[in-house]
Amino acid sequence: MVERVGVRVPARAVPTINFLVSLNADARAAVQRVLHGKPVTVSMHALKVEIAEALGNAPESTKWANEVLGELFGLAAVAKAHDWGLEAVADGVSRADGVDVDDEQRGGFVAFLHGALDSPAVKTLGKAADLVTEHSRRLHLARFVTDLVPIFDDPDEEPLGAVVVHRLRLDCFAERDEVVEVAMTTSQLSELLEAITRAQQKAASLEAMLGRLSMSAFDTSEDD
């Protein structure tokens, strides 16, 4: 008998779960082939593309691929946090308020969802995505605004000159969205560029080392 756990499915997630319930056998099998593929897909963007293809590349497939992976990763994290079995979580989801699963459908849906949650893709990229978000601030967008600030000796006269100031604007995901601005001179801008270049070199070195060790470097960004 499957362990019973009380899984609450948020209202925002109910449409995605019901979308999974509605998938036919062929679509479910195609999704499972992607999630259990060998070797494991290490790019979040590539995985979403493959899931969209498994869903038939319909106009809404990309949207559903994003939603499906987000919910699978979230459910796997909930199971880990509570030390719940994945099959128990799948069964709990099938019984949650708003989820349209009857007793005749339950066995097949639970088996499908359990298989998805227990897949290599969810165990690896899902864990990687969870770790990336373990920070108080996560970068969303970065933009430089360059200002020319005039220098006056007498406000009634033309400026003596000006200083160039660069403002680095960082939009961050935090407990609430926030914006951080850092002002810097052109020479400091060069220092920042050098620091970024060094970080890129370190990343390349570490990725090469992982390759020599036959370990994957997972890419959780959603850009191609």
Sequence and secondary structure as in RCSB ss.txt:
>XXXX:A:sequence
MVERVGVRVPARAVPTINFLVSLNADARAAVQRVLHGKPVTVSMHALKVEIAEALGNAPESTKWANEVLGELFGL
AAVAKAHDWGLEAVADGVSRADGVDVDDEQRGGFVAFLHGALDSPAVKTLGKAADLVTEHSRRLHLARFVTDLVP
IFDDPDEEPLGAVVVHRLRLDCFAERDEVVEVAMTTSQLSELLEAITRAQQKAASLEAMLGRLSMSAFDTSEDD
>XXXX:A:secstr
          GGGHHHHHHHHH  HHHHHHHHHHHT SS   BHHHHHHHHHHHTT  TTHHHHHHHHHHHHHHH
HHHHHHHT  HHHHHHHHHTSTT    HHHHHHHHHHHHHHHTSHHIIIIIHHHHHHT SS EEEEEEEEEEEEE
E SSTTS  SEEEEEEEEEEEEESSS EEEEEEE HHHHHHHHHHHHHHHHHHHHHHHHHHHTT    B     
